[in-house]
Amino acid sequence: MRQCLYAVHLVAKNAAETQFGLNWLRTELPDYWGQRARIAHILSYLSKLERVTDTQRWRKDGRAAALLAGAVRNDHV
């Protein structure tokens, strides 16, 4: 979970560039390829922050999580 949150932070910080988050997850999670479905599920859950809260801050992070979830789902070797 902690790695997913930091990857979302990287994507939000770098103008929605998902490559920063993907690189973080690939290097920090020893079994990234085996856990991709779980990671995508966590990121999808976090993306709901975009619609749930009224604050701008969480919308940006929620959008970054949604973009990163899509990137993880579509990631391939």
Residue pairs with C-beta under 8 A, 6 or more apart in sequence:
1 42
3 24
3 25
3 28
3 29
4 25
4 39
4 42
4 43
4 46
5 46
6 24
6 28
7 20
7 21
7 22
7 24
7 25
7 43
7 68
8 21
8 43
8 46
8 61
8 64
8 65
8 68
9 61
9 64
10 20
10 21
10 24
11 17
11 18
11 20
11 21
11 64
11 65
11 67
11 68
12 60
12 61
12 63
12 64
13 20
14 20
16 63
16 64
16 67
18 67
18 68
18 70
18 71
19 71
21 64
21 68
21 71
22 68
22 71
22 72
22 75
25 32
25 39
25 72
26 32
29 35
29 39
32 39
33 77
36 72
36 73
36 75
39 72
40 69
40 72
40 73
43 65
43 66
43 68
43 69
43 72
44 65
44 66
44 69
46 61
46 62
46 65
46 69
47 62
47 63
47 65
47 66
47 69
48 62
49 58
49 59
49 61
49 62
49 65
50 58
50 59
50 61
50 62
50 63
50 65
50 66
51 62
52 58
52 62
53 59
53 62
